[in-house]
Amino acid sequence: MPVICCGSIHQCTSPRRLIDKSGIGICLSQPCSRTRLTRVPMLETSLSLEGVDDRDEEQEDEEDLRDGGIPFIINRGGLPVNEETWEQMWRHVARIHPDGEAVGKRIRGATDLPKVPIPTVPTYQPATSIPLRLEAIQKYIRDLQYNHTGTQFFEIKKSRPLTALMDIAKEMIRESLPIKCLEAVILGIYLTNSMPSVERFPISFKTQFSGSHFRHIVLGIHSGGRFGALGISRRQDLMFKPLEYRTLADLLQDFQAAYQGYWHTLRKVKIGQYVSHDPHSVEQIEWKHSVLDVDKLSKEELRKELERHTRDMRLKIGKPASLSPTKDRRKDMGSPLRNPGSPMRRSNRSERRLSGEKKAVEAKATGDMNGYQIRV
């Protein structure tokens, strides 16, 4: 039976308060740090279920809602939420936490909830260097804390226009709730919009451990001829990467080595295009311009694919796409188009490049793990 690693739950006594997970966390590999008290608005949620087998690209996007075979709840109704939704979250906690209903009763019966300060959005002096700015942004994202509750507080639809996603980022800052990796990517885009010399692009990972698939996403960064990353994770070495990697291949190799340290095999990487700096743009983020099956490519082939993707990103800078929004864009439009001349990037599925023919690779035996699930 799979065991959740670092599966601590934030403590709560009412639909309005959330406290640290001290004293109730369970982590089978390393101790969990304390998290802060924060406000929990009530969310209308929806339980998302999908399998771990490979599907087509659209279905695979939906698998982002499942982590290693364990589904989690997504807020689909905005803030604040009602009592019924709050109870749904706690029922989910009882299902996923090893202590079951007992942990909820113990937390919700607490009366001594300390007040914890809310993180402050970083500000900079004009002379502050880009690396220092990125470190300050990452510190802010980390201070919000990783969300261990099993309920994602902000719904991120990847098909929404950039302007609508930026509105969600503002809401994240206003509410200061714990976040998951996809929310951190949107927040990272928003906080770097004022840095025109910093290019941002999404990097998604699909790994395998003990028969289950796991997914993670970070925000790739390119500035001054060097690559790095922003994000959030349960693991320190699977989020922030400073601007010190000469190539995209070097950055990816670092993530791959980190996964290997947790006995995860990197199966697939999806890399998107540069994201516009215009917060009012109605373009969609191109999440997967290149889809690379890592286990089908040699090191040299992977390096060449990543070099090709880097050239593609540079060629896309300033290249406009069609100005007519899709049906999804019109439906999810967050604000009117304010700058029709803003750089656009096409998200046509035909543009995506898939990696080459598969080379047979046998999965290593993991029998000694006895079904233990390391969630990264």
C-alpha positions as CSV (number, residue, x, y, z in Angstrom):
1,M,0.0,0.0,0.0
2,P,1.5,3.4,-1.0
3,V,2.5,5.6,1.9
4,I,2.4,9.4,1.6
5,C,5.7,11.0,2.3
6,C,5.7,14.5,3.9
7,G,1.9,14.3,4.0
8,S,1.4,16.8,6.8
9,I,-1.9,18.6,7.1
10,H,-2.4,22.2,8.0
11,Q,-4.2,22.6,11.4
12,C,-7.6,24.3,11.5
13,T,-10.4,24.9,13.9
14,S,-12.9,26.8,11.7
15,P,-13.5,27.6,8.0
16,R,-11.6,30.8,8.6
17,R,-8.3,29.7,10.2
18,L,-5.5,27.5,9.3
19,I,-2.4,26.8,11.5
20,D,0.9,25.0,11.3
21,K,1.2,21.3,10.9
22,S,3.5,20.9,13.9
23,G,2.8,17.8,15.9
24,I,0.6,16.1,13.3
25,G,2.9,15.7,10.3
26,I,4.1,12.5,9.1
27,C,7.3,12.3,6.9
28,L,9.1,9.1,6.3
29,S,12.3,10.6,4.9
30,Q,12.9,13.9,6.5
31,P,11.4,16.2,9.2
32,C,8.7,18.7,8.1
33,S,9.2,22.3,8.9
34,R,6.6,24.4,10.6
35,T,4.2,26.3,8.5
36,R,2.4,29.6,9.3
37,L,-1.1,30.4,10.3
38,T,-3.1,31.9,7.4
39,R,-6.6,32.7,6.5
40,V,-8.6,30.0,4.7
41,P,-11.4,31.3,2.6
42,M,-14.1,28.7,1.8
43,L,-13.8,27.1,-1.6
44,E,-16.3,25.4,-3.9
45,T,-14.4,22.3,-4.8
46,S,-14.5,19.5,-7.3
47,L,-12.8,16.1,-6.9
48,S,-10.8,15.3,-10.0
49,L,-10.1,11.6,-10.8
50,E,-7.9,10.2,-13.6
51,G,-5.7,7.2,-14.1
52,V,-1.9,7.0,-14.3
53,D,-1.7,5.4,-17.7
54,D,-0.6,7.4,-20.8
55,R,-3.4,9.2,-22.6
56,D,-3.7,11.8,-25.3
57,E,-2.3,15.3,-24.6
58,E,-5.5,16.9,-23.4
59,Q,-6.2,14.1,-21.0
60,E,-2.7,14.2,-19.8
61,D,-3.1,17.8,-18.8
62,E,-6.0,16.7,-16.6
63,E,-3.6,14.2,-14.9
64,D,-2.0,17.3,-13.3
65,L,-4.8,17.0,-10.8
66,R,-3.6,13.6,-9.6
67,D,-0.3,13.1,-7.8
68,G,1.1,9.6,-7.7
69,G,-2.3,8.0,-7.9
70,I,-3.8,10.2,-5.2
71,P,-6.4,12.7,-6.5
72,F,-6.7,16.1,-4.8
73,I,-9.5,18.7,-4.7
74,I,-9.6,21.8,-6.8
75,N,-11.4,25.0,-5.8
76,R,-13.7,25.9,-8.7
77,G,-15.9,28.5,-7.1
78,G,-13.6,31.3,-6.0
79,L,-13.4,33.0,-2.6
80,P,-14.9,32.9,0.0
81,V,-16.3,29.4,0.3
82,N,-19.2,27.8,2.2
83,E,-19.4,25.4,5.1
84,E,-20.3,22.5,2.9
85,T,-17.1,22.8,0.9
86,W,-15.1,23.2,4.1
87,E,-16.5,19.8,5.3
88,Q,-15.6,18.3,1.9
89,M,-12.0,19.3,2.4
90,W,-11.9,17.7,5.8
91,R,-13.4,14.5,4.5
92,H,-10.7,14.4,1.9
93,V,-8.1,15.0,4.7
94,A,-9.5,12.0,6.5
95,R,-9.0,9.8,3.4
96,I,-5.4,10.8,2.6
97,H,-3.9,11.3,6.1
98,P,-2.6,8.1,7.9
99,D,-4.4,9.2,11.1
100,G,-7.7,9.5,9.3
101,E,-10.6,11.3,11.0
102,A,-8.6,11.5,14.3
103,V,-6.3,14.2,12.9
104,G,-9.2,16.4,11.9
105,K,-10.9,16.1,15.3
106,R,-7.6,17.0,17.1
107,I,-6.9,20.0,14.9
108,R,-10.4,21.4,14.8
109,G,-10.8,21.1,18.5
110,A,-7.7,23.3,19.2
111,T,-8.3,26.6,20.9
112,D,-4.8,28.1,21.0
113,L,-4.1,29.2,17.4
114,P,-1.2,31.6,17.1
115,K,-1.2,34.4,14.6
116,V,1.5,34.1,12.0
117,P,2.7,37.1,9.9
118,I,1.8,37.3,6.2
119,P,4.7,37.4,3.7
120,T,5.5,40.7,2.1
121,V,5.8,41.0,-1.7
122,P,9.4,41.8,-2.5
123,T,10.4,45.3,-3.6
124,Y,13.8,46.3,-5.1
125,Q,16.1,49.2,-5.5
126,P,16.8,50.2,-9.2
127,A,20.3,48.9,-8.8
128,T,19.3,45.5,-7.5
129,S,20.7,42.8,-9.8
130,I,18.5,40.3,-11.6
131,P,19.8,37.2,-9.6
132,L,19.0,39.0,-6.3
133,R,15.5,39.9,-7.5
134,L,14.9,36.3,-8.4
135,E,16.1,35.1,-5.1
136,A,13.7,37.5,-3.3
137,I,10.8,36.3,-5.5
138,Q,11.6,32.7,-4.7
139,K,11.8,33.5,-0.9
140,Y,8.3,35.1,-1.2
141,I,7.0,32.0,-2.9
142,R,8.6,29.7,-0.4
143,D,7.2,31.8,2.5
144,L,3.7,31.2,1.3
145,Q,4.4,27.5,2.1
146,Y,3.6,24.4,0.1
147,N,0.0,23.3,0.3
148,H,-0.3,19.9,2.0
149,T,-4.1,20.0,2.7
150,G,-5.1,18.1,-0.4
151,T,-7.2,21.0,-1.6
152,Q,-5.8,23.4,-4.2
153,F,-7.1,26.9,-3.3
154,F,-6.9,28.6,-6.7
155,E,-8.1,27.0,-9.9
156,I,-5.6,27.4,-12.8
157,K,-7.0,26.7,-16.2
158,K,-4.1,26.5,-18.6
159,S,-6.4,27.5,-21.5
160,R,-7.2,30.9,-20.0
161,P,-5.7,34.1,-21.4
162,L,-2.6,35.5,-19.7
163,T,-4.5,38.5,-18.4
164,A,-7.0,36.2,-16.5
165,L,-4.1,34.2,-15.0
166,M,-2.5,37.4,-13.8
167,D,-5.7,38.3,-12.0
168,I,-5.5,35.0,-10.2
169,A,-1.9,35.8,-9.2
170,K,-3.1,39.1,-7.6
171,E,-5.6,37.1,-5.7
172,M,-2.9,34.7,-4.4
173,I,-1.0,37.7,-3.1
174,R,-4.1,39.2,-1.5
175,E,-5.1,35.9,0.2
176,S,-1.6,34.6,1.1
177,L,-2.7,31.0,1.2
178,P,-0.4,28.0,0.7
179,I,0.1,27.0,-2.9
180,K,1.0,24.1,-5.2
181,C,3.5,24.0,-8.0
182,L,1.2,25.2,-10.8
183,E,0.0,28.2,-8.7
184,A,3.7,29.0,-8.1
185,V,4.4,29.2,-11.8
186,I,1.6,31.7,-12.4
187,L,2.7,33.7,-9.4
188,G,6.3,33.7,-10.7
189,I,5.2,35.0,-14.1
190,Y,3.3,37.8,-12.4
191,L,6.2,38.8,-10.1
192,T,8.7,38.9,-13.0
193,N,6.6,40.8,-15.5
194,S,8.4,44.0,-14.7
195,M,11.8,42.5,-15.7
196,P,12.0,42.7,-19.5
197,S,15.4,41.2,-19.5
198,V,14.1,38.0,-17.9
199,E,12.4,35.5,-20.2
200,R,10.1,33.0,-18.6
201,F,8.9,29.6,-19.9
202,P,7.1,26.6,-18.2
203,I,8.9,23.3,-17.7
204,S,6.8,20.2,-16.8
205,F,8.1,16.9,-15.5
206,K,6.6,13.4,-15.6
207,T,8.4,10.8,-13.4
208,Q,7.7,7.3,-12.4
209,F,8.3,5.5,-9.1
210,S,7.1,2.1,-8.0
211,G,4.5,1.8,-10.7
212,S,3.0,5.3,-10.3
213,H,3.4,8.5,-12.3
214,F,4.1,11.9,-10.7
215,R,3.9,15.4,-12.2
216,H,5.6,18.6,-11.3
217,I,6.1,22.0,-13.0
218,V,8.5,24.9,-12.5
219,L,9.0,28.3,-14.2
220,G,12.1,28.3,-16.4
221,I,14.1,31.5,-16.4
222,H,16.6,32.8,-19.0
223,S,18.6,36.0,-18.5
224,G,22.1,37.2,-19.2
225,G,22.9,34.1,-21.1
226,R,22.2,31.8,-18.2
227,F,19.2,29.6,-17.2
228,G,17.5,29.0,-13.8
229,A,14.1,28.2,-12.4
230,L,11.4,29.4,-9.9
231,G,8.8,27.3,-8.2
232,I,7.7,25.4,-5.2
233,S,7.9,21.7,-4.2
234,R,8.0,19.4,-1.2
235,R,11.7,19.0,-2.0
236,Q,14.3,21.8,-1.9
237,D,16.2,20.7,-5.0
238,L,13.0,20.5,-7.2
239,M,12.1,24.2,-7.2
240,F,14.5,27.1,-7.2
241,K,17.6,27.0,-9.4
242,P,19.8,30.1,-9.5
243,L,20.9,31.8,-12.8
244,E,24.0,29.7,-13.3
245,Y,23.3,27.1,-15.9
246,R,24.9,27.7,-19.3
247,T,22.4,25.7,-21.3
248,L,18.9,24.4,-21.0
249,A,20.4,20.9,-21.0
250,D,22.5,21.7,-18.0
251,L,19.4,22.9,-16.1
252,L,17.4,19.8,-17.0
253,Q,20.3,17.5,-16.0
254,D,20.2,19.1,-12.6
255,F,16.5,18.4,-12.1
256,Q,17.0,14.8,-13.4
257,A,19.8,14.2,-10.9
258,A,17.6,15.5,-8.1
259,Y,14.8,13.1,-9.1
260,Q,17.2,10.2,-9.2
261,G,18.1,11.0,-5.6
262,Y,14.5,10.2,-4.7
263,W,14.5,7.0,-6.8
264,H,12.2,8.6,-9.4
265,T,12.8,8.0,-13.1
266,L,12.3,11.0,-15.4
267,R,10.1,9.9,-18.2
268,K,8.9,13.0,-20.0
269,V,9.6,16.7,-20.1
270,K,7.3,19.4,-21.7
271,I,8.8,22.8,-22.3
272,G,6.8,25.8,-23.4
273,Q,7.6,29.1,-25.1
274,Y,8.6,32.4,-23.6
275,V,5.7,34.1,-21.9
276,S,4.7,37.7,-22.8
277,H,5.6,40.4,-20.3
278,D,2.3,42.2,-21.0
279,P,0.0,41.5,-18.1
280,H,-3.1,42.5,-20.2
281,S,-2.3,40.2,-23.1
282,V,-5.1,37.8,-24.2
283,E,-2.7,35.2,-25.6
284,Q,-2.5,31.8,-24.0
285,I,0.6,30.4,-22.5
286,E,2.2,27.8,-24.7
287,W,2.8,25.1,-22.2
288,K,4.3,22.4,-24.3
289,H,6.0,23.5,-27.5
290,S,8.5,20.6,-27.1
291,V,7.5,17.3,-25.7
292,L,10.5,15.1,-25.0
293,D,10.4,11.4,-24.1
294,V,13.5,11.3,-22.1
295,D,13.7,7.5,-22.0
296,K,13.5,7.4,-25.8
297,L,16.5,9.7,-26.3
298,S,20.2,9.4,-25.8
299,K,22.0,12.1,-23.9
300,E,23.3,13.6,-27.2
301,E,19.8,13.5,-28.8
302,L,18.3,15.1,-25.8
303,R,20.9,17.8,-25.8
304,K,20.2,18.6,-29.5
305,E,16.5,18.7,-28.9
306,L,17.0,21.2,-26.0
307,E,19.3,23.3,-28.2
308,R,16.7,23.4,-30.9
309,H,14.0,24.4,-28.4
310,T,16.3,27.2,-27.1
311,R,16.6,28.5,-30.7
312,D,12.9,28.3,-31.2
313,M,12.3,30.4,-28.1
314,R,14.7,33.1,-29.2
315,L,13.0,33.2,-32.7
316,K,9.6,33.6,-31.1
317,I,10.5,36.8,-29.3
318,G,8.4,39.7,-30.7
319,K,6.7,37.5,-33.3
320,P,2.9,38.2,-33.3
321,A,0.3,35.5,-33.4
322,S,-3.3,35.7,-34.5
323,L,-5.2,38.3,-32.7
324,S,-8.6,36.5,-32.8
325,P,-9.2,34.7,-29.5
326,T,-10.3,31.1,-29.5
327,K,-13.7,30.0,-28.1
328,D,-12.0,29.2,-24.8
329,R,-10.4,32.6,-24.6
330,R,-13.7,34.4,-25.2
331,K,-15.3,32.3,-22.5
332,D,-12.5,32.8,-19.9
333,M,-11.6,36.4,-20.8
334,G,-10.5,38.2,-17.6
335,S,-10.2,41.7,-19.1
336,P,-10.5,43.4,-22.5
337,L,-7.5,43.5,-24.9
338,R,-5.7,46.7,-24.0
339,N,-2.7,46.4,-26.2
340,P,-3.4,44.8,-29.6
341,G,0.3,45.1,-30.5
342,S,1.6,43.1,-27.6
343,P,3.8,40.2,-28.7
344,M,1.8,37.0,-29.2
345,R,3.0,33.4,-29.4
346,R,1.0,30.7,-31.2
347,S,-0.2,27.7,-29.4
348,N,-1.1,25.7,-32.4
349,R,-0.8,22.0,-31.6
350,S,0.7,21.3,-35.0
351,E,3.8,23.4,-34.0
352,R,4.7,21.1,-31.1
353,R,7.7,18.9,-31.7
354,L,7.7,15.4,-30.3
355,S,10.9,13.6,-29.6
356,G,12.1,10.7,-31.8
357,E,11.5,7.0,-32.0
358,K,11.5,5.0,-28.7
359,K,14.5,3.0,-27.7
360,A,13.7,0.0,-25.6
361,V,14.5,0.8,-22.0
362,E,13.6,-1.6,-19.2
363,A,12.4,-0.1,-16.0
364,K,14.6,-1.0,-13.0
365,A,13.1,-3.3,-10.4
366,T,11.8,-1.5,-7.3
367,G,10.8,-4.5,-5.4
368,D,12.9,-3.5,-2.4
369,M,10.7,-0.5,-1.9
370,N,7.7,-2.6,-1.0
371,G,5.2,-0.2,-2.7
372,Y,6.5,2.8,-0.7
373,Q,5.5,6.0,-2.5
374,I,8.0,8.9,-2.4
375,R,6.0,12.0,-3.4
376,V,8.1,14.8,-4.9
